[in-house]
Amino acid sequence: QVQLGESGGGLVQAGDSLRLSCAASGRTFSVYSMAWFRQTPGKKRLFVGSITWSGGLTQYADSVKGRFTISRDNAKNTGYLQMNSLSPEDTAVYYCAARMELGDAYDYWGQGTQVTVSS
């Protein structure tokens, strides 16, 4: 089992930056990758990006490429989502998630953190 907890959300203005954190506990040594998703009311939860826990390989949704950066600190068992040049379209609840094997579904989820970007 892995427990995840996000922090760092808040209200910012368009063009600002924000960094979200995802603290992991439990069987973190078994984590294959961590991902970030976001969701707005009435919409599906969308993939933002991911990072492999050991190799640090990243993937991003086209909508955030060049603006968002995912990183991790293995010593702290924490993942990060650095968001730059934020726009109102980035307003959402952001979730981190983890999976244990390549090809697995993301079975472990945090509670989410709200990011609101005002124009």
N, C-alpha and C positions, 0 to 999 in steps of 0.2 A: 504493500500500500504506500501511496505517496500523497501527502497533503500539500496543497498549494494555497498561497494567500497573496493577493495583489494589493499594492498600495501605490500612492502617488497621483491618483486622479484629482481632478478639480476643475475649476472654471478659469479659462484663459481667453485671451483675445486672439483674433485671427493674426497669423504671422508669428505667434509665440511658439515656444518650445516647452515640452513637458517630458519627464522621464517616469515611466512606470516600472515598478519592481514586482517580481514574483518570487517569494520565498518558498523554498521547497523543504520538506522534512519527511522522514520515514526512509523508505528504500531508494534514496536518491542515487545510489550507486548503480541501480538497475535502469535508470532512465535512459532511453535512447535519444529522444528529442523533446524539446519544449516548444510550444507554439503559442501565438497570440491570435485571438479572434476578437471580433467586435460585433455588437448587435444593437440595432435601434428598434423602437417599439413597433411591433407588427411585422418585422422583417426577420429573415433567416440570419443565423449567426454566420458571419463571414470570416474566412481565413485572412489574416493580416501578414503573418510570416512565421518562420520557424528557425530553430537552430539545433544542430545535433549537440548532445551534451558533452561528448568527448572530443570530437573533432572541430566543433565550432562552425560547421558548414551551415550557411544560411540560405533561405528562400524567402521571397517577398511577393505579395500580391502586386499587380501592376499599379494599382491605385496609390500605393505608398512607396514604390521604388524611388530611391533618390532622396526621400524625405525622412523615412523611418529606418532605424538601425536596431537590430536585435543583437544582444551580447549576453554572455553569462560569466559568472564568477564561480568556478567549481568549488573553490575553498569556502565560499559563503553559501553555497547551494542556492544561489539566487540568479534569476534571469532578469534581463532589462529590456525595455522597449523605449528607445529614445525617439521622440517624435518632434520633428522640426517643421517649420513653415505650416503650422496647423491652420486648417480652414474649417468653417462651420460644418462642412460635409464630413469631417472627422468626428463629430459629436456622436458618442455611442457609449455603451457599457463595454469595457474591455475586459476580456477574460484570458487568463493563461491556462494552458493545458499541457499534459504530459502523456507520453506513451512509452511503453517498455521495449517495443520491438518495431523495427521498420516494417510497415505494412499493417501494424495494429491500428485500431481506432484510438483516438485520444480519449482515454478512459478516465483520466483524473483531471478535475477542473477546480479552479478557484471560485470564489464567490463573486468576482467581478468588481470593477471600479469604474465609476462614472467619469467620463471626460466630456466637458462641455466647452465648445469654442464659440465665442460670441463674435459677431461681425462688427 
